[in-house]
């Protein structure tokens, strides 16, 4: 199901405290949507077993109980209308992540686990992102804008952007992958934070984005929020890519904040290195088994022979 289809179903739902419509007949779970008498959006899952406990929050009201037929009903209601867009992404994600479960029990467990993850993400949005994380996201988005979107299109680019989900690599495609590192001008090395970041049976790319802090008067400069909004504008005519993009931003903990307009940056250059068997990296198979993780630095001057030509 596309997120646009979910939105259309909700828009067509009349306000009612008792009326719900099934989301998808082919889904393994019994999931329904509706609006209460005050037009608050609701998502309901009906199950044969009692779901794990989930708590209400400032934005979401959670109700769970046994129906007359003995089955359990869990209703998630949006009570803060300003969070409608986020709630829509949350519900769509819950539906799609649980869709391919092998059994109803596993599907319900996936549904609840995913909800708890979203709840944690929504709570974390109250905090400002660190400068290190902001620079990292900027680097990933610059690479998406300047390379991936032109070669693969926005839909493929953002569906393959797995960094926000905690993947070892920032972008993962069927036949390749990209890891993006963002550094300041003059820094002579980049830091690899795990064995897995550069390990794969496929050829990959290590992208190094040179990002410099600049003043607000620099015409070539941009803020974090301005880059976010620039890409939103580029996706205006591509709703599926836009919704995927917005979902990834939520997963990263991004929300509109005045502070994200204050600092400005300028993009100086992007290096792209081919990561093949010969590229210098630590491999877990070559390390004593007692060492379970590693963080190491790679000298930029010593990998220039692996630089890729722009295509």
N, C-alpha and C positions, 0 to 999 in steps of 0.2 A: 504494500500500500504506500502510495506517495503521501507526503505530508499535506499536500494541497487537497487530497481527497478527504483526509481527516478534518481539515478546516472546513471544507464544504459541508460535510456531514453535520458538524457542530452548528454551522450557520443556519442549516435547514432544520435544526431541532427546536421545537417550540418549548418555551419555559413550562416546566411541570415538576412537581415533587415526586412523581411516580412513574413517569414515562422515560424509558431508555431505549436506544436502538443498538443492535449488535454491530460491532465494528466490521467484522469480516467472518463470513461463514466458514472459510477455509482455515482459520486460525485454530491452533490446538487448544487454546484457552477460551473460556466464555467471557469475552470482554465487551462492555457496552459503554456508550457515551450518552450524555444528556445535559440538560440545564435545569437547575432548580427554579422555583417560582420567581426568584429574583435574578434569573439569567446567569447565575454562577455556573461555570463549566464544571462538569463532573465526569470522572472515569470510574467505571465499576467492573470488578472482576469477580465472578462467581466460581466457587470451587467446592469439591466434595470434602476436602480436608481443611482444617483451620490454618490459615496462613500465619507466618511469623508476625510478631507484633511490630507495627510501625507507628510512630508518634506524629501527632499534628505539629504544625509549626505556625509561624506568624502568617505565612501566605497560604498554607494548605490545611484543610480540615480533614482528618481521617476518621471514618466511621467503619466499624466492623461488627458483624453480628450474624446470628443464625436465622435463616429464613424459615417460613412455614414448611417448606419441603425438606428441611434438614440440611440444606446446603449453606455454605458460608458466603456472605456478600461483603466485599471490602470496597468502600467508596472513597475516592480521593477527590475533594472539592477545592477549587480555586476560590479563595475569599478576597484576594487582592487583585483587582482588575488590571492594575498596572503591570502585573506579572503574566498577563495573558500569553504573550509570545513565548516566554520561557516555559510556561505550563504546557503549551502546545508541543514544543520540542520534547519536553519530558515524556508526555503521554505517547507521542509517536515513537520515541525511542523504546519505551517499555513494551509497546506492541511489537515492534520489529525485532527486538533482541530476544524475545521469548517465542517468536513465531516458529522456529525450527527445532524446538525441543522435542526429544524423543517420546516423552510421556507428559501427561498433564501435571504430574507432581514436579518433574524437573522444570517444566515451563513456569509453574507458580514460583518455584525457588528462584529461577532466573529473574522473574518479574519483580519479586520482593528485593532481591539483591541489587538489581539495577536501580530500583527506587531509592534504596538506602544510599547508593553512590550519588545519585542526583541530589538527595537531600543534603549530603555532605558538601557537594559542590555549591549548592545554593547558599549554604551557610558561609562558605569560604569567600563568596563574592563580596562580602562586607569589607574584606581586607584589601588593601592595595597590593598589587603585584610588586615583587621586588624588582629592582633595577636590572639585576642579572636575568630574571625571567622575561622582562619586557624586551631587553635587547635580543634575547634568544628568539622570541616570537617575531620580532621585527625581521630578523634574518630569515626565518622560515617563510614569512609572508613576502618578503622581497624576492626570494627565490621562486616562489609560486607565481608572482606577478610577472617577473622578467624572463623566466625560462619555462616553467612547467605549463602555465596556462596557454602559452603560445604553441607549445608542442603537443600537448595532450588535451587541452580544453579544461575549463573550470570544473566541470562535473567530475572528471577522472582525477584531477588534481586534489580536490578537497575530500573526495571519498577515499583517497590514498594517503591523506594526511593523518598519520597514526600517532604522531608525537603527542597530541593532546590526550590520547587514550593511554599513555604510558608505555608505548612501544619502544623498543631499543633503538629503532631508526625512525627518523622524522617522516619520510615518505616511503611507502612500500608499494611497488607495482608488481605485475605478474612476472616480468622478466628482469627487473632491476630495482634498485633502492637508492635513496639519497639520505645522507646525514649532513645536517647544516650546522656549522659552527660560526658564531658571530664574535669578532674580536675588534679591538681598537687599533688604529693605525700604529705601526711600529712594534706591535707585539710579535715576538719572533717564533711563537709556538701556539699550537692549539691543544686543548686538553680532551682526551678520550676518557669517558667516565666508566666504561665497563668493557669486558672482553667482547660482548655481543655487538657493540656499536659498529664495528668494522668487520665482523665475521659473517660470512654468508657463502653459500655455494653458487651464488650469482654475482656477476660483475656489478659493482656499484659506483657511486659517486660521493666523494667528500667535498662539500661546498663550503668555502670559507668566505664569509661576508665581512668586509671591512666597513665598520660603522663608526663614525666619529660624532661626538657631541658637538653641537654648534649653538649659536645664539638664535633667538627668535627673529632677528632681523635678516638672517641668511636666507636669500631667495631660494636656494637649493635645499633648504632644510625642511623638515616635516616632524610632526609630533606622532607619538604612538597612536593616538585617537584618530588623527588625520589619515594615517595609512589604513587603519581599520575601515574608516568611512569611505576612502577612495576605492577600496576593493568592493565594499557594499554597492557603491555606485556602478562599478563594472558588472555586477551581477544582477542589476535591476531587471534585465530581460531574461534571466535564467533562474526562475524560482527554486528549482530543485537544488542547484548548486548553492544558492543563497541560504536556504534552510540548512544544508549540510554545514556550510561555513559558520552560521550563527550557532549551531549546536556545538561545533568544535570550540568556538569562543567561550561558550558557557562552561564547557569542560575545562578550559584553561583558567576559569575564574575571572574572566573579563566582564566588566559591566561599565556602562557609561559613567565616567568620573571626571570632574574638572581637572584633577591632577594629571590626567593622561594627556592633556593639551599643553602642559607647562614646559616640559623638556623637549628640546628639538635635536634632531639628528640629521646627518647627511651621509648618504651612501657613497663610499669612495670607490669600491671595486668588489668584484666577486671572483674568487679563484675556484676552479672546478678540477678536482683530481680524480683520476681513474683508480678505483680500488680493486685490484686484481690479486692474484696469488703472490705477486712480487712486492706489492705495496707493504711498507714496513708497519707491522702491527703485532700486538700480542695475541696469540692464539691459546685458548684454554687447554688444548691438547698438548701444548708444548710446556705447560707449567705444572709443577708438582701438584698433586691432587689436594694437598693441604691448603693451597691458596685458592680461595673460592671467588675472589673478586679482585679487580685491579683498576687503578686510575693512573694514567700516564700521559706524558706530553710528547708531541711530535713536532720536530723542528720544521718550520715552513721552508727554509732554504734548502733542506735536504730532501724534499719531495717534489721539487719543481719539475723534475723529469717526468712526473706522472700527470702534469697539467694537461687538461683536455682542451681541444680547440672548440670555440663557440660554434654551435650549429643552428 
